[in-house]
Amino acid sequence: MSRAELEADLRSGLWSQPATLPPRWFYDERGSRLFDEITTLPEYYPTRAEQEILTHRSGEIIALSGARSLHELGAGTATKTRELLDALTAQGRPALYAPLDISKEVLLEAADRLRTDYPALRVEPAVADFHHLPPLSGEPGERLLVFLGGTIGNFEEDERSGFLDMVHAALAPGDHLLLGADLVKDPDRLVAAYDDGAGVTARFNLNLVDVITRTTPVTGLSRDDLVHEAAWDDRASRIEMRLRAVRDITADFTGIGRTWRLAKGEHLRTEISRKFDLGLLRDELTEHGFEPVTSWTDAAGDFSLTLARVAGRDDGPP
């Protein structure tokens, strides 16, 4: 992403209450690799739970969707997606995989590995932000769009609504959406998942400061002035990741001609992670034009995958 895009997010976010930035700025090459490390940590259950579902249900997902092409938003290294790709290309069946991610280096490395490992698979990577979907290739009615990892929880309520409308508009009747969502559970487990004992999540969060200082001219902003924290907001049913100031900060953003101040003890919110009730999530999908087909959870009931179909105009109510 560009300096102009970052500066637009800085203008709209740093001077709001509370100060906030969208989490897409985490995912430069270093941030993407740090997140991959986070997914292996003992505290971070979502990846293992989602992997469990994919291991046991990918064949069923491909069969129910009738997919011949798979489109993934925020694909990263596509590690979990291999379960779906195994099912998609079973018996050497030709298929298309179109991963989309903002980290060019990670995306292209993954695409090269997949071309080697899946000879029958046509891989068409796109470097883009999933807030702005490019036109989807593949045959309408045979496409499966996957959004894994619980990333849907990173949106505010109005943002999530707009995102689901955008995805629905990009798909055709008969296409399917596979949506990963983290479920409500013990707040202590949730906080631990976003504040691990090894400090990897802290490095991931603080890497945002390096992305800012590398992308736009700024003086007075240092990662040494901030510390990582995770907090549970029971009212909003979400985790918040924050960078809290350990001393007064005065940062001059010369590229946009503004000075940002953060007093000691105040924080910059860098991510939210909403946790869902599965029944309410299925209702929300229905409200945005999707017909939920079925949902699966891991054995512990920590995480969910929901397959939803885009209904045709002549279809009855779901």
C-alpha positions in Angstrom: 0.0 0.0 0.0 1.1 3.6 -0.6 2.2 6.5 1.4 -0.9 8.4 0.3 -3.1 5.6 1.7 -1.3 5.6 5.0 -1.4 9.3 5.4 -5.2 9.2 4.7 -5.6 6.7 7.5 -3.4 8.8 9.8 -5.5 11.9 9.2 -8.8 10.1 9.9 -7.5 8.0 12.8 -4.9 9.6 14.9 -7.0 12.7 15.8 -10.1 10.7 16.6 -11.2 9.6 20.1 -9.8 7.2 20.8 -6.9 7.4 18.4 -7.0 4.4 16.0 -5.5 3.0 12.9 -6.8 0.1 10.8 -4.9 -3.2 11.2 -4.1 -3.6 7.6 -0.9 -1.6 8.4 0.4 -4.5 10.4 1.0 -6.6 7.3 4.3 -5.5 5.7 6.6 -8.4 5.1 7.9 -8.5 8.7 4.5 -8.1 10.1 3.1 -11.0 8.0 5.9 -13.2 9.2 5.4 -12.3 12.8 1.7 -13.1 12.5 2.6 -16.5 11.1 4.7 -17.0 14.2 1.8 -15.9 16.4 -0.4 -18.6 14.9 2.0 -21.3 16.3 2.0 -20.0 19.9 0.3 -22.1 22.6 -1.9 -19.2 23.7 -3.2 -18.5 20.2 -6.0 -21.1 19.7 -7.8 -19.7 16.6 -5.4 -21.1 14.0 -5.4 -24.6 15.5 -9.1 -24.6 15.9 -9.7 -23.5 12.3 -7.2 -25.9 11.0 -9.0 -28.7 12.9 -12.3 -27.8 11.1 -10.6 -27.6 7.7 -8.8 -30.9 8.2 -12.1 -32.7 8.8 -14.5 -30.7 6.6 -12.6 -29.5 3.5 -13.9 -32.3 1.3 -17.5 -31.6 2.5 -17.0 -27.8 1.9 -15.9 -28.3 -1.7 -18.7 -30.8 -2.4 -21.4 -28.7 -0.9 -20.2 -25.5 -2.7 -19.6 -27.3 -6.0 -16.5 -25.0 -6.4 -14.1 -25.1 -9.3 -12.3 -22.0 -8.3 -11.2 -20.7 -4.8 -10.7 -17.1 -4.1 -9.0 -16.1 -0.8 -9.0 -12.7 0.9 -5.9 -12.1 3.1 -4.3 -15.3 2.0 -0.9 -14.8 3.5 1.2 -18.0 3.2 -2.0 -20.0 2.4 -0.9 -22.7 4.9 -4.4 -23.6 6.1 -5.9 -23.3 2.6 -4.0 -26.4 1.5 -6.7 -28.5 3.0 -9.2 -26.9 0.7 -6.8 -27.0 -2.3 -6.3 -30.8 -1.7 -10.1 -31.3 -2.0 -10.4 -28.9 -4.9 -7.8 -30.7 -7.0 -8.6 -34.2 -6.0 -7.8 -36.8 -8.7 -5.9 -34.2 -10.6 -8.9 -32.1 -11.4 -7.9 -28.7 -12.9 -8.9 -25.7 -10.8 -8.1 -22.1 -10.1 -6.8 -20.5 -6.9 -6.8 -16.7 -6.7 -5.2 -15.5 -3.4 -5.3 -11.8 -2.5 -3.1 -10.2 0.0 -1.4 -6.8 0.7 2.1 -8.4 1.4 3.6 -8.8 -2.0 6.7 -10.8 -1.0 4.8 -13.3 1.1 2.0 -13.7 -1.5 4.3 -14.4 -4.4 6.4 -16.8 -2.4 3.3 -18.8 -1.5 2.1 -18.7 -5.1 5.3 -20.2 -6.4 5.2 -23.0 -3.8 1.7 -23.8 -4.7 2.4 -24.0 -8.4 5.0 -26.6 -7.7 2.9 -28.6 -5.2 -0.3 -28.5 -7.2 0.4 -29.1 -10.9 -3.3 -29.1 -11.8 -3.8 -25.7 -10.1 -3.8 -22.4 -11.9 -2.6 -19.8 -9.4 -3.5 -16.2 -10.0 -2.2 -14.0 -7.1 -3.3 -10.4 -6.7 -1.6 -7.8 -4.5 -4.5 -5.8 -3.1 -6.4 -4.8 0.0 -9.5 -6.9 0.5 -11.5 -3.7 1.2 -11.3 -3.1 -2.6 -12.0 -6.4 -4.4 -10.8 -6.7 -8.0 -13.1 -8.5 -10.4 -13.2 -12.2 -9.6 -12.1 -14.7 -12.2 -13.6 -18.2 -12.5 -17.0 -19.4 -13.7 -19.9 -17.6 -11.9 -21.8 -20.1 -9.8 -18.7 -22.2 -9.3 -16.7 -19.9 -7.1 -15.9 -20.2 -3.4 -14.7 -17.0 -1.7 -12.9 -17.8 1.6 -12.2 -15.4 4.4 -10.5 -17.3 7.2 -8.8 -16.5 10.5 -11.6 -14.7 12.1 -10.6 -11.5 10.3 -14.2 -10.5 10.0 -14.0 -9.6 13.7 -11.5 -6.8 12.9 -14.3 -4.6 11.5 -16.5 -2.2 13.3 -20.2 -2.9 13.0 -20.8 -0.5 10.0 -17.5 -1.7 8.4 -18.6 -5.3 8.6 -21.9 -4.5 7.1 -20.3 -2.7 4.2 -17.8 -5.5 3.7 -20.5 -8.2 3.5 -22.4 -6.0 1.0 -19.2 -5.6 -1.1 -18.6 -9.4 -1.1 -22.2 -10.2 -2.0 -22.0 -7.7 -4.9 -18.7 -9.3 -6.2 -20.3 -12.8 -6.3 -22.9 -14.3 -8.6 -25.9 -16.5 -7.7 -24.7 -20.0 -6.9 -21.3 -18.8 -5.6 -20.4 -19.4 -2.0 -18.7 -17.6 0.9 -16.7 -19.6 3.5 -16.4 -17.4 6.6 -14.2 -18.0 9.6 -15.3 -16.5 12.9 -14.0 -16.7 16.5 -16.7 -17.4 19.1 -17.3 -15.9 22.5 -15.5 -17.6 25.4 -13.7 -17.0 28.7 -12.2 -13.5 28.6 -9.0 -14.7 30.3 -8.3 -17.1 27.4 -9.1 -14.3 24.9 -6.7 -11.8 26.5 -3.9 -14.4 26.7 -4.3 -15.2 23.0 -3.5 -11.5 22.2 -0.8 -11.0 24.8 1.4 -14.1 24.7 4.1 -14.8 27.2 6.9 -14.8 24.5 6.1 -11.3 23.5 5.6 -12.1 19.8 2.3 -10.3 19.6 3.9 -7.2 21.3 6.6 -7.2 18.5 3.8 -7.6 15.9 1.9 -4.6 17.4 5.0 -2.4 17.7 6.0 -3.2 14.1 3.2 -0.8 13.2 5.4 2.1 14.4 8.2 1.0 12.1 5.8 0.8 9.2 4.6 4.4 9.9 8.1 5.9 10.3 9.4 4.0 7.2 6.4 5.1 5.0 5.8 8.8 5.9 8.1 11.6 7.2 7.7 11.9 11.0 9.8 13.1 13.9 9.2 12.4 17.6 7.6 8.9 17.1 9.5 5.9 18.5 8.4 2.4 19.4 10.4 2.9 22.7 7.6 5.3 23.8 4.9 2.7 23.5 4.0 -0.7 25.0 1.6 -3.4 23.8 -1.5 -4.3 25.6 -4.7 -6.4 25.0 -8.0 -5.7 26.8 -11.4 -7.3 26.7 -14.5 -5.1 26.1 -17.4 -7.1 27.4 -20.0 -4.6 26.1 -18.8 -4.8 22.5 -17.8 -8.5 22.8 -14.3 -7.8 21.5 -10.6 -7.8 22.3 -8.8 -4.5 21.7 -5.1 -4.3 20.9 -3.5 -1.1 21.9 -0.2 0.8 22.0 -0.1 2.7 25.3 2.2 5.7 25.8 4.8 5.3 28.5 5.7 9.0 28.3 4.1 12.1 26.6 4.5 11.8 22.8 4.6 14.7 20.4 5.0 13.5 16.8 5.4 15.9 13.9 4.0 14.3 10.7 5.7 16.7 8.2 4.2 14.8 5.2 0.7 15.9 6.2 1.6 19.0 8.1 0.1 18.0 11.4 1.3 17.3 15.0 0.0 14.4 17.0 0.1 14.3 20.7 -0.5 11.3 23.0 -0.3 11.8 26.7 1.4 9.3 29.0 -1.1 6.6 29.8 -3.3 7.2 26.8 -3.4 4.7 23.9 -3.6 4.2 20.2 -6.0 1.4 19.3 -4.5 -0.8 16.6 -7.0 -3.6 16.3 -10.3 -4.9 17.4 -11.3 -8.6 17.3 -15.0 -9.2 17.7 -16.1 -12.6 19.1 -19.4 -13.9 17.7 -22.5 -15.8 18.7 -22.9 -18.3 15.8 -26.7 -18.0 15.5 -26.5 -14.2 15.4 -23.7 -14.4 12.8 -25.8 -16.6 10.5 -28.7 -14.1 10.9 -26.4 -11.3 9.9 -25.3 -13.2 6.7 -28.9 -13.7 5.8 -29.6 -10.0 6.2 -26.8 -9.3 3.6 -28.2 -11.7 0.9 -26.4 -14.9 1.8 -28.2 -18.2 2.5 -26.3 -20.1 5.2 -25.8 -23.7 4.2 -24.1 -25.1 7.3 -21.7 -24.2 10.0 -19.0 -26.2 11.7 -17.0 -25.8 14.9 -13.9 -27.4 16.3 -14.4 -30.1 19.0 -14.0 -27.5 21.8 -16.5 -25.1 20.2 -13.9 -22.2 20.1 -14.1 -21.3 16.4 -16.5 -21.6 13.5 -16.6 -21.9 9.7 -19.8 -21.0 8.0 -20.6 -21.8 4.3 -23.2 -19.5 2.8 -24.6 -19.4 -0.7 -25.5 -16.4 -2.8 -29.1 -17.0 -3.7 -30.5 -16.3 -7.1 -33.2 -13.7 -7.7 -35.8 -16.4 -8.2 -34.8 -18.3 -5.1 -37.2 -18.3 -2.2 -36.3 -17.0 1.3 -33.4 -19.0 3.0 
